[in-house]
């Protein structure tokens, strides 16, 4: 008899099979209290703490969650994070469901940002080509701040409404200015 009420997920034994004491007979998943387990790239784990708010998308609804546990061991470049689902769960929430999650590490207000240029790191400086209306581009040093997903904060060197070339242009940096043609 399972110790919890739930759904039978796996029954790896056959009728008449001999079993040893303590051997796994079945896997039962609870349906009342669920946790989400997500794999986070180790570079994105910086600043994450137990208790931070999160949203879990079950592709049938979104559930609120909090970070419950952060695995101390890195496996394959990822860190496993457990999210405790809180409040009302979407109707399709069930054990072993594929999900996506967003963990809120904090907010940055009133900042400049752009998509991360190739080979750029957070809290660093890099020359990136700023694009002008006359199809010229000039190497401009940008100081980067925090990174979030595919975006990075511009601490200095850029201004609102400016356009930058995000591709790898390092072989043209010494020229300073390039002209783009069709």
Helices and strands as residue ranges (DSSP letters): E 6-10, E 27-30, E 35-41, G 42-44, E 53-57, E 62-75, E 78-86, E 100-103, E 112-115, E 125-131, E 136-148, E 151-156, E 163-164, G 170-175, E 177-179
